[in-house]
Amino acid sequence: MATSLDLEHLRTLIAIAESGGFSKAAATRHISQPALSQHVRLLERGLKRKLFERDGRVMRFTPAGEQVLAEARRIIDFHDDALSRLEADQGTTIVVGSTEHSAEQILPEMLRALSESFPTATTRFEIGRSTALRESVEKGSVDVAFVLDPSGQGAGRLVGDLPLVWYSAHDHAVGADDQPVRLVAFEEPCGIRERALSLLAEAGLRTEVTAQSTTLEGVLAGVRAGLGVALLPSTGGGASGVSVRTDLPAAGTVGLRLISRRGLADDITATAFDAGSEFFDERPTLHLVSVPDRRGA
């Protein structure tokens, strides 16, 4: 019998139960399905119990698995509650995450709102990609985070929608001399990158990813250098050295969602949501400064 239980493995077991399957649980936990299966195998090996059995094409909890699941929920609830109490005793630090696209506009309003609502708390910010922020919230190292949701099916509360806009250098020609459209994008995995590739393919345009980066500034640097076009969310402001293109397929919008860690006080989540909503209420209408149609120019 195991002498200890890994909390992450127990969280995986709970995710399987709540999402209804291994593949959905892997997506919820932002890990690969082989990694999720390994969590289950290690639990079964340590507890010397079979937790799942196959029922046709579906994996179901065994009676022993149901028992372990019930204990896992108790352990995780007790752990998260105890952690919250210990953090409260040491003085509250609220960690807010945001994507680079929205940080400059939303975080100042967030700091003001949190300072007014929780005057004794310290606020710390983390800025990064949505995928990394989701993992940090899941692990509990970030309290709340504003993340992009290209799929429209993400967890959390929808704060608002940001228009997706094509950008290029001022003199960049798209598809000149029957060449493929050159795309500058974030490194995979990235839902907006996938949408850009799909939109161009649906429009019958050949595409080549000529540059990629893990940061917004890196993508914009590639665009400014004339390496290609980029599809990015817009918060109503403009980026220097680039122009909006209106001669490429309309890309619609991307949702900005607020996610919060398990066990976070409801009033902190509500304050963060209200601050994000206020930004959208006051956001200026997007002003598109387009370049001439340079497709094939």
N, C-alpha and C positions, 0 to 999 in steps of 0.2 A: 504494500500500500504506500502511496506517495506520502512523503513527510511534509510537503508544501504544495500549494497550488499557484500556478502562474495567473495573475489577474487578467492579463491580455488574453490568455486561452479561455478563461471564464467569460470574458466579454464577447469572444467569438461565439461561444456556445449560445449566449443570450441573443446575439445577432441572428444566428441561424433560426432560432425559434421565432423571433419577432418579424423576420423578413420572409420566412416560409421556404427557405432553401439555401443551398451552399453558394450558388452563383450570386444570388441577390445579397447574401450576407457578405461575400467578398467585396462586392461593390460598395456596400454600406460602410465596411471597415476600411475601404481603400487599400486592400491587399490583394495579392493574386489568389486564385482558387487553390493552387498547390500549397501556398503558405497557409491558407485557412484549413485545408485538409490535414496539414502537418500539426496544427494546433489540436485538432480533434484526436489524431493518433497519439500525441504525447499525453493528452488527458487520459485516453483509454489505457495507455501503457502504465501511467503512474497510478491510476485507480484500479487497474486490473479488472475493468468492466467494459463491456461492449455498449457504447452509447447510442449507436444507430444501427438500423437494419433496413435492408432494401425491401420495398413494397412495390413491385412492378418496376416502374422507372423512377420512383420517388424514394428518397431516404427519409425514414421516420425514426423518432426517438424510441429506444427500447424503454421498458419500465425502469431499468437502472438509469438510463439517460434522463428520463423525466425527473428522477430523484436528484440527480446531480444538477440538473437545470434549476430546480427549486433552491438548492443550496447555493448555486452560483449567484442567483438573484439576491439572496440574503447577504452573501459575502460582499458583492459589489455595492449594494445599497449601504451596508454598514461602513465599508471602506470610504465611499465618497462622502457620506455624512460626517465621518470622523475627520476626514481631510478638510472639509469645510469648516468644522469647529476649530481645528488647529490653526487654520489660516486666519480665522476671525480673532483668535487669541493673540496672534502675532501682529495684528493690524492688517487691514484689507488692502490688497493690491489687485486692481482690476486690469487684466491684460486684454487689450483690444487688438484684433487683427484686421487688416484691410489689404485688398489688392492694390497694386501700384496705380491702377486706373482711377480709383476712387479716393485714395488716401489724402491727396492734397485738398480736396473739397470737403470730404466728410469728417476727417479726424479733428480739425479745429472745432467744429460744432459738437463733436462727441466729447472732447475735453471739457468744453464749457458745460454741457449738460451733466456730465458725471461729477464735475466739481461742485455744481449747484446741488445735486441730489445726494451726493456722498462726500461731504466736505472733509471728512477725516480719512478718506481713502486716497491711495496713490494710484495714478493711472500710468500704465506702461503700454506702448504700442509696438506691434510687430507688423511689418509690411512684407508681403511675399505673394507667391502665386496661390491661386485658389486651392489647388490640389494639396500643397503643403500646409495651408491654413486649416483645411478640413482635418488633416491628420493630427495637427496640434490641438484642435478642439476636441477630437475624439480621445486623445491621450490625456486631456485635461490641463495642458500647459498654456492654453489660450482660453480665456473665458467666453468671449464673443468674437465673431469675425464676420466681416462683410465679404462675401465670395460671389464670383460670377457663376451663373448656372445656364450654360448654353443649351442643355437638354430640356430645360423647363420642367424637370421632374425632380429636382434636388430637394434635400431636406431643409428644414428651417422656414422662416417667414419671408415672403416676398416683400422687399422694401420698395422696389420700383424697377422700371425697365430703362436700359440705356441703349440708344441707337448704335448700331454697328456701322462704321464708316470706313470707306477705303481711303487710304492715304498714299501719296507718292511724292517724290521730289518734284519741284515746280516744272522741270523740263523733261520729266520721264515719259517715254513713249511706251504704250502697252502693245505688245504683239507686233512690233515693227518688223517689216520684211518677213512676215509669216512666222516669226519666232514665238516660242511659248511665252505665256505670261510669267514673268519672274515674281516670285512671292517671297517676302520676308516674314517670318513667323516665329512664334514661341516654340521652344523645343517640346516634343511630345512628352507626356500626354497633354493635349490642349484641345478643348471642344471648339474654340473659335477657329483654330487652324483647320480642323476638320470641316467646319462649315465653309470656310473660304475655299478649300479645295473642291468641296461638293458643288458650291455655287458656280465656280468657274467651269467645272466639268459639265454641269447641266446646261450652261450657256454655250457649250461646244468649244470652249477655249482650252487649249493645251496649257499645262502649268508645270513650272519647275521651281522647286524650293531652292533659292539661291543663297539664302542666309537664314540663320536661326539663332535665337538667344534665350536665355533664361530670364531676362529682365526686360521691362518696357523700354528703358533707355537704350538697351542694346538693339531692340527691334527698330526704334526710331532712328538710331544712328545708321543702321543699314538702309533705311528708307531715304534719309537725307543724303547718303552717299550715292544714291541712284541705283542700288542693288535690286530694287524691285518695289512692288506695292505691298501694303499691309492692311489687314482688316482688324480694326481695333474698336473697342467701346469708346464712346464720347460722353463726357460729362458736361458738355456745353461750352467748354473752353477750347482753345486752339493750341497746337504745338508749333513751335517756331521751326522754320525751315522745311515745312511740308505743306502740301495742299490736299484738300479733299477732292476725290474724284467722283464724278456723278455719271461716268461712262462705263461703269462696271455693274454687275448685277446687284439689285437691291438686296441688302442683307438682313433687313428687319431689326430686331432688338435682341438684347440679352438681359436676362433677369439678374438683379443684384439681390441676394438673399442674406438674411441675418441668421447665423447658426450659433448655438450656445452649448457649452459643455454640460454634461449630465450633472445634476445637482446644483446648478447655479441658481442663486436667488432670483425669483421672478421679477423683482423690482429692478434689478440690474438689466435683465433682458429687455424689459419694457422701456427703460430709459434709453438704451441703445437703439431700439427700434424707433422710438419717437424722434431721436436725433437724426437718424437716417431718413425718416419720412419727411422731416422738416427740410432737409437738403433738397429732396425731390420737389417739395411744394414750392421752394424758392428758386429752383434751378432755372436759369435763363433759357429761352428757346434757342436751340442749336442753330447757329448761323453757318451755313455751308459756303465756304469760299472755294469754288470749283476751278479746276484747270480746264482748258479747252480739250475737246476730244482729240486725244493723241493716239488713238488706236490705229496702229499701222502707219503712223505719220513718218 
